[in-house]
Amino acid sequence: MHPIGLGIRWVPEPKGKAGVYIIGDGSGFVKIGRARNITARLATLQGGNPRELKVVRFLPGAGFAEEHWLHVRFAVLRHRGEWFQFTEEMMTVSPGS
């Protein structure tokens, strides 16, 4: 794992797996979303971002309900769309708890 700003630590990319992700670029903003193939999704997002994107957290097997729960949980930190201001709680919170 490589440390970056704001206490965020990258996790090894879970190649090809489906689930809910938190992806960031070290700017303090992260995207919370879901993908059937995290590798392909990361590549797609990277094409539209000048900074290197990396997986901050990955919840394998999680789906729409877990993604929605995270969006609601962190709604006050929403910047735009599925992009949120990062908080350490994102690293430990369990959807549905």
Secondary structure, DSSP 8 states (H G I E B T S, - for coil): --B-GGG-B-----TT--EEEEEE-SSSEEEEEEES-HHHHHHHHHTT-SS--EEEEEEET--HHHHHHHHHHTGGGEEETTEEE--GGGGT--TT-
